[in-house]
Amino acid sequence: MLRIKTRWGPAIQEACKYSSVPPEFLAALIANESGGNPEAQRFESGVFRKLCAVRAGELREYGGITHDFLASTEDATLRDWATSWGLTQVLGYHVARRPGGVEILKVPASHLKFALGLLGEFVERFQLNPKAEFEEMFRCWNSGAPYDDPKTARIEGKTFDPKYMEKGLRRMEIYRGLGTRDTGLGMEAAG
């Protein structure tokens, strides 16, 4: 977490300045997802198959992406949209309709701003408290839902790594414990 604080602390603070999400949550999310590597990327074959199914008309939609939107999309673009990018590993399909597409996920400042926007959508959709319901927010980020849906008996909110939330919560505490101690940042990094 010291490495995250040293390298990304100012960017995290700046990104969180106008957000209800605390910096320690964003720092822990970065640690959980990429270890602080802004160039991290991971192809998600299951997402690619679903996007291909939507394009073929076999599925109505996936993640808000419809057949009409995907009808003439090439495989290379679908691969980009089925890849998780950057510090918090945002899936490319989230930016499919945005100017700049996945390129905005490769730039740390715009990536963090976008990630906070996605977190805000989870907070609003599931009526979460962004200053207290951290386990649910980690679960949303990793699985798309904060918990299983008892109405539909669908298992949502299940993370691939069963310790994902525990790791995130522990990393938040560590980041908080670093406080404002000197992390070796020079004046040029503060400006």
Beta strands, then each sheet from edge to edge (+ up, - down):
strand 1: 41-43
strand 2: 61-62
strand 3: 65-66
strand 4: 83-85
strand 5: 90-91
sheet 1: 1+ 4- 5+
sheet 2: 2+ 3-
end
